[in-house]
Amino acid sequence: MTSEVVRPVRVEECSVHLEARVPALDQLGGEKLSQLGGGVAAEVEVVRVHVDEQYILKGTHIDPAKWYRLSDNFRHYFRPADHELGKTFRAEA
């Protein structure tokens, strides 16, 4: 699948895509990390989101009851189950 904003193509079988740019890379320090070969922290800017319509709720939100790949879905805790486990203190509803 062709991306709309960035050059890399999207994976057709994936139901959720985030097109993103990497405006900055920062070398991470520390003795332990250095022993492991070093590390880099990437700053990522999401510039476009694509979501399969089956996961859209009320036209503007991802339905976490249907798409549960995140451990904390938009401030609501879910697992691969039929019910919500709870909400964080920041959840509005």
C-alpha positions in Angstrom: 0.0 0.0 0.0 1.3 3.4 -0.8 1.8 5.9 2.0 0.4 9.4 1.7 3.0 11.5 3.4 6.2 9.4 3.9 8.2 7.3 1.4 8.1 3.8 3.0 5.1 1.7 1.9 2.4 0.4 4.3 1.8 -3.3 5.0 -1.5 -4.3 3.4 -2.3 -6.9 6.0 -1.9 -4.4 8.9 -5.2 -2.8 10.1 -3.6 0.2 11.7 -0.8 2.3 10.2 1.0 5.3 11.6 3.0 7.3 9.0 5.8 9.0 10.9 9.0 11.0 10.5 12.1 10.9 12.7 13.1 14.5 13.3 15.9 13.6 15.8 18.1 10.8 16.9 19.9 11.0 20.2 22.8 8.7 21.3 22.1 7.1 24.7 24.9 6.9 27.2 25.8 4.8 30.2 28.2 2.1 31.0 25.8 -0.8 30.8 24.3 0.3 27.5 27.8 0.9 26.1 28.8 -2.7 27.0 25.7 -3.9 25.0 26.8 -1.9 22.0 25.1 1.4 22.6 21.7 2.7 21.9 19.7 5.4 20.2 16.5 7.2 21.2 14.4 8.2 18.3 12.0 11.2 18.4 9.0 10.3 16.2 6.4 12.6 14.7 3.2 10.8 13.5 2.0 12.6 10.4 -0.8 10.4 9.3 -3.0 7.6 10.8 -4.8 4.9 8.9 -7.3 2.7 10.6 -9.5 -0.1 9.1 -13.1 1.0 9.3 -14.1 -2.0 11.4 -12.2 -0.5 14.3 -13.7 3.0 14.2 -16.2 4.0 16.9 -18.5 7.0 16.4 -16.6 8.0 13.3 -13.6 9.5 15.1 -12.2 7.1 17.7 -10.6 3.6 17.6 -12.8 1.1 19.4 -10.5 -0.5 22.0 -12.9 -3.4 22.5 -12.3 -4.4 18.9 -8.6 -3.4 18.5 -6.7 -4.4 21.6 -3.1 -4.6 20.6 -2.1 -2.0 23.2 -1.8 -2.8 26.9 -3.2 0.7 27.8 -5.7 1.6 25.1 -6.3 5.3 25.3 -6.2 5.5 29.1 -8.5 2.4 29.5 -6.9 -0.9 30.4 -7.9 -3.9 28.2 -6.7 -7.4 27.5 -7.8 -9.8 24.8 -11.2 -10.3 26.4 -14.9 -9.3 26.1 -14.8 -6.8 28.9 -12.8 -3.7 30.1 -10.5 -4.3 33.1 -10.6 -0.7 34.3 -9.6 2.9 33.6 -6.7 5.1 34.4 -7.3 8.2 36.6 -7.1 10.3 33.4 -9.9 8.5 31.6 -12.9 10.8 30.8 -15.5 8.1 30.4 
